[in-house]
Amino acid sequence: MAVGYYKDRAALKARRRKVEAKTLSRGLFDLQRYTRILKALFAQMAKRHRDGLPPDHLFA
């Protein structure tokens, strides 16, 4: 596959555009959402600590 893209630069550019378009529309790269969820998890951890509870699995 890599050799094919090396030989066909137009196909490589098309693939890059396709990947970039998908990247922007996926939750994995939604940094605002990721940050919001991470902050909520930190808040859950802090609350458990304040309440004297042991560490446990947290779910977003």
N, C-alpha and C positions, 0 to 999 in steps of 0.2 A: 504494500500500500504506500509506504513512504517513498519508494523508488518511483511509483506511478505519479505521485504528486511532484516529485523532483523534476520529472520529465514533462509534466503538464502543469505549467504555472497557472493557467487559467482555472483549472480544476481546483488547485490549491487555494486560490483567491476566493473561489465560490464556496469552498468548504469553510474557509475562515469567516466569511460573511454569515454563513448559516450558523456556525457555532456562536459567533458574537450575538446574533439575534436571539438565539435560545438562551444564552447566558443572561441577558438582560431581563428575560421574562420568567426566570426560574427563582423560586424562593431561596435557594442556596446563596444567591448573590444579592439578596435583598437585605442590605446592611442595616437599614432602619428597623426592619422587623426582627432581625437577628439580635440587635442591640436591645430592643424592647423585651424580647423573651429572656435574654441573658440577665437583664436587670431584674425581671420578675423572679427568676431563679435565685439570684443573689438575695433578694428580699425574703424569699422562703427560707433560705439557709440561715439568714440572720434571725428570723423569727424563731426557728427551731432552736437556735443557740440561746436566744434570750429566754425561751420557755424551758430551757434545761433538758431538751430532748437530744438524743444521740444522733449522729449523722445517719442519713437514710437516703434512699433513692428519691429523686425529685423528678416530676414530670411537668413539662411545659404545657 
